[in-house]
């Protein structure tokens, strides 16, 4: 392999360097089909045109792009080494969706205590491979690197873990594995690149979901009998694609008043943007983006829900806060699942241990993000009325 040179001044000129660095870091070089380069090039151009970066933020943005490219390498390697995994089937995955900050994280973590499910662990999402035996994880360099990165992020900003609980070995969102085609909400949200957003919102994400399915087949190859328990708020925007790829999916749809949701997700996003961009992070721009984006997401999702009601079960956030176990029981009943008494006892123990992270700990107001309660309520009026939020 040729010697890796200096980083160009513009990200659009760093496309090949990024590939070289990913190969050097991972140790293999097959990126698969080249269709992902379209989104990559749009993103690199948006970074150049939409952002003003200093040396620190430039390095962090570079690492964000590099991680997605490295994920492609792991996927291609895994499929090449285990081609038979692609012949397995994923049956009736249970998928948790909803506006951000509607209890999806806690619900997934709670239900993942049930051994009938398998989830997408945080450390495996950017490094897809056949899931190793759990007892080997502490000695796995990729697991160690992920855990160390989370610890470093906690030291830099202790509030981040309190606002959004992440652990290397626990199930998390699908989004980190869905960056491999460079067509995803995460880039616009975390990097604040409106020109990328404009392009992304017009794209068909169905190819993303087929690649996602094949990555799940790879990761779950050692336990194909276990039902997948998945979560991703961005699925809300593309439930039609999700149901095309997973036609027998069971979807838990969580609901909460957008007056609470929108400033909460803005607050979470700003934690990441301030860590990346410092004082240049713009809370008002974040507010404008998120209030618009999730209105589109709700409208799209409700359209799919109305066309395919047999796939869905609605959960009110207030019910989940008031009696989480009762909500879990109702989900199991809706989709014909069995909740063992021992599993329920573990869920109760988890709830007791995590009581401090329940609503009220994280405080924010719409005005922090250039919004008002009246504006949010007006934009989401139909949704609020439909679910009596």
C-alpha positions in Angstrom: 0.0 0.0 0.0 1.2 3.5 -0.9 2.4 5.8 1.9 -0.4 7.8 3.4 0.1 11.5 2.8 -0.9 14.7 4.6 -4.5 15.7 4.9 -5.7 18.1 2.2 -7.2 21.4 3.1 -10.6 20.4 1.7 -12.5 17.3 2.7 -13.6 16.8 -0.9 -9.9 16.3 -1.8 -9.5 13.8 1.1 -11.8 11.0 -0.3 -9.0 8.6 -1.3 -6.9 9.5 1.8 -9.9 8.5 4.0 -10.0 5.2 2.2 -6.3 4.6 2.7 -6.6 5.5 6.4 -9.5 3.1 6.9 -7.5 0.3 5.2 -4.5 1.1 7.3 -6.5 1.1 10.5 -8.5 -2.1 9.9 -6.1 -4.2 7.9 -8.2 -5.2 4.9 -9.3 -3.3 1.8 -12.6 -4.5 0.3 -15.2 -1.7 0.5 -17.8 -3.6 -1.6 -20.0 -1.9 -4.1 -19.1 1.6 -4.9 -22.6 3.2 -4.6 -21.8 4.6 -1.2 -19.4 7.1 -2.8 -22.3 9.2 -4.0 -23.4 10.0 -0.4 -19.8 10.2 0.8 -19.0 12.9 -1.8 -22.1 14.9 -0.9 -21.2 14.8 2.7 -17.6 15.8 2.1 -18.7 18.8 0.0 -21.2 19.8 2.7 -18.5 19.7 5.4 -16.4 22.1 3.3 -19.3 24.5 2.5 -21.4 24.4 5.7 -18.7 24.2 8.4 -15.9 26.4 9.7 -13.5 24.0 11.4 -10.5 24.5 13.7 -7.8 21.8 14.1 -9.7 19.9 16.8 -13.1 19.9 15.2 -11.6 19.0 11.9 -9.9 16.0 13.4 -13.2 14.9 15.0 -15.2 15.3 11.8 -12.5 13.3 9.9 -12.9 10.5 12.5 -16.6 10.4 12.1 -16.3 9.8 8.3 -13.5 7.3 8.8 -15.6 5.3 11.3 -18.3 4.7 8.6 -15.8 3.7 6.0 -14.1 1.3 8.5 -17.5 -0.3 9.2 -17.9 -1.2 5.5 -14.6 -3.0 5.6 -15.7 -5.1 8.6 -19.0 -6.0 6.9 -17.4 -7.1 3.6 -14.8 -9.1 5.5 -17.5 -10.8 7.6 -19.7 -11.7 4.6 -16.6 -13.0 2.7 -15.6 -15.2 5.6 -19.2 -16.4 6.4 -21.1 -16.3 3.2 -23.6 -18.8 4.6 -24.8 -16.2 7.0 -26.6 -14.5 4.2 -28.8 -17.6 3.7 -30.3 -17.3 7.2 -33.6 -15.6 7.8 -34.6 -12.8 10.2 -38.1 -13.6 11.4 -40.5 -11.2 13.1 -37.9 -8.7 14.5 -39.3 -6.5 17.3 -38.5 -2.9 16.3 -38.9 0.0 18.7 -39.5 3.4 17.0 -40.8 6.8 18.0 -39.8 10.4 18.2 -36.5 10.9 20.0 -36.7 11.1 23.8 -39.9 9.0 24.1 -38.5 6.2 26.2 -37.1 4.0 23.4 -33.7 3.6 25.0 -35.1 2.5 28.4 -37.7 0.2 26.8 -35.0 -1.5 24.7 -32.6 -1.9 27.6 -35.5 -3.3 29.8 -36.7 -5.8 27.2 -33.1 -6.8 26.3 -32.9 -8.5 29.7 -35.0 -11.2 28.2 -32.7 -13.9 26.8 -35.2 -14.8 24.0 -34.0 -11.6 22.3 -30.7 -10.5 20.7 -29.8 -6.9 20.3 -27.3 -4.8 18.4 -24.6 -4.1 20.9 -23.0 -0.7 20.8 -19.4 -1.9 20.2 -20.5 -4.2 17.3 -22.6 -1.7 15.4 -19.6 0.1 13.8 -17.5 -3.1 13.6 -19.9 -5.8 12.3 -18.8 -9.4 12.8 -20.2 -12.6 14.0 -20.9 -11.8 17.6 -18.1 -13.3 19.7 -18.9 -15.2 23.0 -19.6 -12.6 25.6 -16.9 -13.8 28.0 -14.3 -12.8 25.3 -15.4 -9.2 24.9 -13.2 -7.7 27.6 -10.1 -9.0 25.8 -11.3 -7.9 22.4 -9.3 -4.8 21.1 -12.4 -3.4 19.4 -14.5 -3.7 22.5 -11.7 -2.2 24.6 -11.4 0.7 22.2 -15.1 1.4 22.3 -15.3 1.2 26.1 -12.2 3.5 26.3 -13.8 6.0 23.9 -17.0 6.1 26.0 -15.0 6.7 29.2 -13.1 9.5 27.6 -16.4 11.1 26.4 -17.8 10.8 29.9 -14.7 12.5 31.4 -15.0 15.3 28.8 -18.7 15.8 29.4 -20.2 13.9 32.4 -23.7 15.1 31.5 -23.7 13.0 28.3 -24.1 9.6 30.0 -26.7 11.0 32.4 -28.8 12.3 29.5 -28.4 9.3 27.2 -27.1 6.0 28.8 -24.7 4.2 26.5 -22.5 1.2 27.4 -20.2 -0.7 25.0 -21.6 -4.1 25.8 -25.3 -3.2 25.8 -27.8 -3.0 22.9 -28.1 0.3 21.3 -29.5 2.0 18.1 -29.2 0.6 14.6 -27.9 4.0 13.4 -24.2 3.4 13.9 -24.3 0.4 11.5 -26.5 2.3 9.0 -23.9 4.9 8.2 -22.1 2.7 5.8 -23.8 4.0 2.7 -23.5 7.7 3.9 -27.3 8.2 3.5 -28.5 8.8 7.1 -29.9 11.4 9.5 -26.9 11.1 11.8 -24.6 13.0 9.6 -26.9 16.1 9.4 -27.7 16.0 13.1 -24.2 15.5 14.5 -22.3 17.6 11.9 -24.8 20.3 11.3 -24.6 20.2 7.5 -27.8 21.6 6.0 -26.7 21.1 2.4 -26.2 17.4 3.1 -29.7 17.3 4.8 -31.3 18.7 1.7 -29.8 15.9 -0.4 -30.4 13.2 2.2 -34.1 13.9 2.6 -34.7 13.2 -1.0 -33.1 9.8 -1.0 -34.6 6.3 -0.9 -33.1 4.5 2.1 -34.3 1.1 1.1 -30.8 0.0 0.0 -29.7 1.0 3.5 -32.1 -1.4 5.0 -31.1 -4.3 2.8 -27.5 -3.8 3.9 -28.6 -3.4 7.5 -30.5 -6.8 7.2 -27.3 -8.5 5.9 -25.2 -7.0 8.7 -27.7 -8.3 11.3 -27.5 -11.8 9.6 -23.7 -11.6 10.0 -23.7 -10.4 13.7 -26.4 -12.9 14.7 -25.1 -15.9 12.7 -24.1 -17.8 15.9 -27.6 -17.4 17.3 -30.0 -17.3 14.3 -32.9 -18.7 16.4 -33.0 -15.6 18.6 -35.4 -12.9 17.8 -33.9 -9.5 17.1 -34.9 -6.6 19.4 -34.0 -3.4 17.5 -34.3 0.3 18.1 -33.7 3.4 16.0 -35.5 6.7 16.1 -34.5 7.4 12.5 -36.6 4.4 11.4 -39.5 6.7 11.9 -38.6 8.4 8.6 -38.4 5.2 6.6 -40.9 2.7 8.0 -42.0 1.9 4.4 -38.4 0.8 3.7 -38.2 -1.1 6.9 -41.3 -3.1 6.2 -40.2 -3.8 2.6 -37.0 -5.5 4.0 -38.6 -6.9 7.2 -42.2 -7.6 6.0 -43.1 -9.4 9.2 -41.6 -6.9 11.6 -43.4 -6.1 14.9 -43.2 -2.4 15.6 -43.5 -0.8 19.0 -44.4 2.9 18.4 -43.7 5.2 21.4 -45.5 8.5 21.8 -44.8 11.7 23.8 -45.8 15.3 23.6 -43.5 17.0 21.1 -43.4 20.1 23.3 -41.3 17.9 25.6 -39.6 15.9 22.8 -38.2 18.6 20.6 -36.2 20.7 23.2 -35.0 17.4 24.8 -33.5 16.1 21.6 -32.0 19.5 20.8 -30.4 19.4 24.2 -28.9 16.0 23.5 -27.7 16.9 20.1 -26.1 20.1 21.4 -24.0 18.1 23.9 -22.4 16.3 20.9 -22.1 19.4 18.7 -20.5 21.4 21.5 -18.0 18.6 22.1 -17.2 18.6 18.4 -17.4 22.3 17.5 -17.2 24.2 20.7 -18.8 27.6 20.9 -19.5 27.5 17.1 -22.3 25.0 17.8 -25.6 26.8 17.0 -28.6 25.8 19.2 -31.0 27.9 17.2 -30.0 26.1 14.0 -30.4 22.8 15.8 -33.9 23.9 16.9 -35.0 24.8 13.4 -33.7 21.5 12.0 -35.2 19.2 14.6 -38.7 20.7 14.9 -39.0 20.4 11.1 -37.4 17.0 10.7 -39.5 15.2 13.3 -42.7 16.7 12.0 -41.9 15.1 8.6 -40.9 11.9 10.5 -44.3 11.7 12.3 -46.3 12.4 9.2 -44.4 9.6 7.2 -44.7 7.2 10.1 -48.4 7.7 10.7 -49.0 7.1 7.0 -47.3 3.8 7.2 -49.0 2.9 10.4 -52.4 3.6 8.9 -51.7 1.4 5.9 -50.3 -1.4 8.0 -51.9 -1.3 11.4 -51.4 -5.0 12.0 -47.6 -4.4 12.5 -47.9 -1.8 15.2 -48.5 -1.4 18.9 -48.6 2.1 20.4 -47.0 3.0 23.7 -47.8 6.3 25.6 -44.6 7.6 27.3 -46.7 8.6 30.3 -47.9 5.0 30.7 -44.3 3.7 30.4 -43.1 6.1 33.2 -46.1 5.3 35.4 -45.8 1.5 35.1 -43.1 0.2 32.9 -43.7 -3.5 33.6 -47.4 -3.2 32.7 -46.4 -1.7 29.3 -43.9 -4.5 28.7 -46.6 -7.0 29.5 -48.9 -5.4 27.0 -46.3 -5.5 24.3 -45.7 -9.2 24.9 -49.4 -9.9 24.8 -49.9 -7.9 21.6 -47.2 -9.9 19.7 -47.8 -13.3 21.3 -44.6 -13.4 23.4 -44.0 -15.1 26.7 -42.7 -13.1 29.7 -41.2 -15.4 32.3 -41.5 -14.5 35.9 -37.7 -14.6 36.4 -37.2 -12.2 33.5 -39.8 -9.8 34.9 -38.0 -9.9 38.2 -34.8 -8.9 36.5 -36.6 -6.1 34.8 -37.9 -4.8 38.1 -34.4 -4.8 39.5 -33.2 -2.9 36.5 -35.9 -0.3 36.9 -35.0 0.2 40.6 -31.3 0.6 39.8 -32.0 3.2 37.0 -34.7 5.2 38.8 -32.4 8.3 39.0 -32.3 8.6 35.2 -36.0 9.0 34.8 -37.6 12.2 33.5 -37.0 15.4 35.5 -33.2 15.0 35.8 -32.6 16.5 32.3 -33.8 20.1 32.1 -34.3 22.3 29.0 -36.7 24.8 27.5 -37.8 25.4 23.9 -36.4 29.0 24.1 -32.9 27.7 24.5 -33.2 26.6 20.8 -35.0 29.5 19.4 -38.4 27.8 19.7 -41.6 28.4 21.7 -44.1 25.9 23.2 -46.8 27.5 21.1 -44.8 27.0 17.9 -44.1 23.3 18.6 -47.7 22.7 19.6 -49.0 24.3 16.4 -46.7 22.3 14.1 -47.6 19.0 15.7 -51.3 19.7 16.5 -52.7 16.8 14.5 -50.3 14.3 16.2 -51.0 15.7 19.6 -54.7 15.5 19.1 -54.6 12.0 17.6 -52.8 10.5 20.6 -54.1 12.9 23.2 -50.7 14.0 24.2 
